[in-house]
Amino acid sequence: MKLYFNPLACSLASRIAVYESGLPIELIEVDTVTKQLPDGSDYRKLHPLGLVPALAVEDGVLLTENAAVLQYVGDRAPDRQLAPSGFARSKLHQWLCFIGTELHKGFAPLLDKKAAADVKAYALGKLLPKLAYVEQHLAHRPTLLDQFSVADGYLFAVLNWTVVTSIKLADYPALAAFHARMLERPAVKRAFEEERQLYLAEVKRAI
């Protein structure tokens, strides 16, 4: 399998899932601005929208969208705990959908350097109640489901973006504690530190 990613983008969740699963993978960085691959080719020839993550699976098919990639990887984890079955599977879908549509997309205007101040203010007003909802859910539990799942990796990836917005994670004690717990997991820490270094290198090149 090949995973196409941008450093510290939502594709970090897929990298975490791969490391948690122990599955073999080739990681390929996509330049955030130019959409070029390390060999100089245009990533958009593989994925016309240029979005990440994208996972080239064993049969050569390119799987896109974070929720789909996460479930695909989770289903292939040796113990299947990353993507549970039964009713827990439906709850996993619930959280992947919520994170993707309510949190991930909610952060988008805040991360857009071209977004006007009033647009960012409007987006922030919509996003904060949704963060409060997850804060309440995690107030007395360590993970979104009864055990760690690919949804937790996705939430961790999104919460990282508070660092470059006006949102203070410290204002949400349960979310801050969740973020800290995730960093105690070896796979999460490894994925985060690797991508943090790549992100810093990318920023340095842009200066």
C-alpha positions as CSV (number, residue, x, y, z in Angstrom):
1,M,0.0,0.0,0.0
2,K,1.0,3.6,-0.6
3,L,-0.3,6.5,1.5
4,Y,-0.2,10.0,0.0
5,F,-0.1,12.7,2.7
6,N,0.6,16.3,3.6
7,P,2.4,16.9,6.9
8,L,0.0,17.5,9.8
9,A,-3.0,17.5,7.5
10,C,-6.0,15.2,8.2
11,S,-3.9,12.5,6.6
12,L,-2.0,12.3,9.9
13,A,-4.9,10.2,11.1
14,S,-4.3,7.6,8.4
15,R,-0.6,7.5,9.2
16,I,-1.5,6.9,12.8
17,A,-3.9,4.1,11.8
18,V,-1.2,2.4,9.7
19,Y,1.3,2.6,12.6
20,E,-1.2,1.3,15.0
21,S,-2.0,-1.6,12.7
22,G,1.6,-2.5,12.0
23,L,0.7,-2.9,8.3
24,P,3.5,-2.4,5.7
25,I,3.2,1.0,3.9
26,E,5.0,3.3,1.6
27,L,4.6,6.9,2.7
28,I,4.6,9.5,-0.1
29,E,4.6,13.3,0.8
30,V,2.6,15.6,-1.5
31,D,3.8,19.2,-1.6
32,T,1.1,21.2,-0.1
33,V,1.4,24.1,-2.5
34,T,2.6,22.7,-5.8
35,K,0.9,19.2,-5.5
36,Q,4.2,17.7,-6.7
37,L,5.4,14.3,-5.6
38,P,9.0,13.6,-4.5
39,D,9.9,12.4,-8.1
40,G,8.6,15.7,-9.5
41,S,5.4,14.3,-11.0
42,D,2.0,16.0,-10.6
43,Y,-0.1,14.3,-7.9
44,R,-3.2,15.5,-9.6
45,K,-2.6,13.0,-12.3
46,L,-3.4,10.4,-9.6
47,H,-6.1,12.4,-7.8
48,P,-7.5,15.3,-9.8
49,L,-8.5,17.3,-6.7
50,G,-5.0,17.0,-5.2
51,L,-6.4,16.1,-1.8
52,V,-5.0,13.8,0.9
53,P,-5.1,11.2,2.2
54,A,-5.2,8.8,-0.7
55,L,-4.3,5.2,-0.3
56,A,-3.1,3.1,-3.2
57,V,-4.3,-0.4,-2.2
58,E,-3.0,-3.8,-3.2
59,D,-5.0,-4.0,-6.5
60,G,-3.8,-0.6,-7.6
61,V,-7.1,1.2,-6.9
62,L,-6.8,4.6,-5.3
63,L,-9.0,5.0,-2.2
64,T,-9.7,8.6,-1.1
65,E,-11.5,10.4,1.7
66,N,-10.2,10.0,5.3
67,A,-13.1,8.1,6.7
68,A,-12.8,5.5,3.9
69,V,-9.0,5.2,4.2
70,L,-9.2,4.9,8.0
71,Q,-11.8,2.1,7.9
72,Y,-9.9,0.2,5.2
73,V,-6.7,0.3,7.3
74,G,-8.6,-0.5,10.5
75,D,-10.3,-3.5,8.9
76,R,-6.9,-4.9,8.1
77,A,-5.4,-4.5,11.5
78,P,-4.5,-7.9,13.0
79,D,-6.9,-7.6,16.0
80,R,-9.6,-5.6,14.2
81,Q,-9.9,-3.3,17.2
82,L,-9.2,-0.2,15.2
83,A,-12.5,-0.6,13.3
84,P,-14.9,-2.7,15.4
85,S,-17.9,-4.6,14.1
86,G,-21.5,-4.8,15.2
87,F,-23.2,-1.8,16.8
88,A,-19.7,-0.4,17.7
89,R,-19.2,-0.1,13.9
90,S,-22.2,2.2,13.6
91,K,-20.8,4.3,16.4
92,L,-17.5,4.4,14.7
93,H,-19.3,5.7,11.5
94,Q,-21.0,8.3,13.7
95,W,-17.8,9.7,15.0
96,L,-15.9,9.6,11.7
97,C,-18.8,11.5,10.0
98,F,-19.0,14.0,12.9
99,I,-15.3,14.7,12.9
100,G,-15.2,15.0,9.1
101,T,-18.2,17.1,8.5
102,E,-18.5,19.1,11.8
103,L,-15.0,19.5,13.0
104,H,-12.7,19.1,10.1
105,K,-14.8,21.3,7.7
106,G,-15.4,23.7,10.6
107,F,-11.7,24.3,10.9
108,A,-11.2,24.9,7.2
109,P,-12.1,28.7,7.1
110,L,-9.9,29.3,10.2
111,L,-6.9,27.7,8.5
112,D,-7.5,29.6,5.2
113,K,-5.2,32.6,5.0
114,K,-7.4,34.2,2.4
115,A,-10.6,34.0,4.5
116,A,-12.0,37.3,5.6
117,A,-12.2,38.1,9.3
118,D,-16.0,38.0,9.4
119,V,-15.9,34.6,7.7
120,K,-13.6,33.3,10.3
121,A,-15.7,34.7,13.1
122,Y,-18.8,33.1,11.7
123,A,-17.0,29.7,11.3
124,L,-15.6,30.0,14.8
125,G,-19.1,30.6,16.2
126,K,-20.3,27.4,14.5
127,L,-17.3,25.3,15.5
128,L,-17.1,26.1,19.2
129,P,-20.4,24.4,20.3
130,K,-19.3,21.3,18.4
131,L,-16.0,21.2,20.3
132,A,-18.0,21.6,23.5
133,Y,-20.1,18.6,22.5
134,V,-17.0,16.4,22.1
135,E,-15.6,17.9,25.4
136,Q,-18.7,16.7,27.2
137,H,-18.5,13.2,25.6
138,L,-14.9,12.8,26.7
139,A,-15.4,14.2,30.2
140,H,-15.5,10.8,31.8
141,R,-14.0,8.5,29.2
142,P,-10.6,8.0,27.6
143,T,-11.6,7.5,24.0
144,L,-14.6,8.1,21.7
145,L,-15.6,4.5,21.7
146,D,-15.1,1.9,24.4
147,Q,-11.6,1.4,23.1
148,F,-9.1,3.2,20.9
149,S,-10.2,3.3,17.3
150,V,-9.3,5.1,14.0
151,A,-11.7,7.8,15.0
152,D,-9.5,8.8,17.9
153,G,-6.6,9.3,15.5
154,Y,-8.7,11.5,13.4
155,L,-9.8,13.6,16.3
156,F,-6.2,13.9,17.5
157,A,-5.2,15.2,14.0
158,V,-7.9,17.8,14.0
159,L,-7.2,19.0,17.5
160,N,-3.6,19.7,16.5
161,W,-5.0,22.6,14.3
162,T,-6.0,24.6,17.4
163,V,-2.3,25.6,17.7
164,V,-2.6,27.8,14.6
165,T,-6.1,29.3,15.4
166,S,-7.5,31.4,18.1
167,I,-9.0,28.3,19.8
168,K,-7.2,27.5,23.1
169,L,-7.2,23.7,23.7
170,A,-6.7,24.5,27.4
171,D,-10.2,25.9,27.5
172,Y,-11.5,22.3,26.9
173,P,-9.9,20.2,29.7
174,A,-11.3,16.9,28.5
175,L,-10.1,17.5,24.9
176,A,-6.7,18.7,26.2
177,A,-6.4,15.5,28.4
178,F,-7.5,13.4,25.4
179,H,-4.8,15.0,23.2
180,A,-2.1,14.3,25.9
181,R,-3.2,10.7,26.3
182,M,-3.0,10.2,22.5
183,L,0.6,11.4,22.5
184,E,1.4,8.7,25.1
185,R,0.6,6.0,22.5
186,P,3.8,5.1,20.7
187,A,2.2,5.0,17.2
188,V,0.6,8.4,17.7
189,K,3.8,10.0,19.0
190,R,5.8,8.5,16.2
191,A,3.4,9.7,13.5
192,F,3.1,13.2,15.0
193,E,6.8,13.7,15.5
194,E,7.7,12.6,12.0
195,E,5.1,14.8,10.4
196,R,5.9,17.8,12.7
197,Q,9.5,17.7,11.4
198,L,8.3,17.5,7.8
199,Y,5.9,20.4,8.4
200,L,8.7,22.6,10.0
201,A,10.9,21.9,7.0
202,E,8.1,22.8,4.7
203,V,7.6,26.1,6.5
204,K,11.3,26.9,6.4
205,R,11.4,26.3,2.7
206,A,8.5,28.7,2.2
207,I,10.3,31.6,4.1
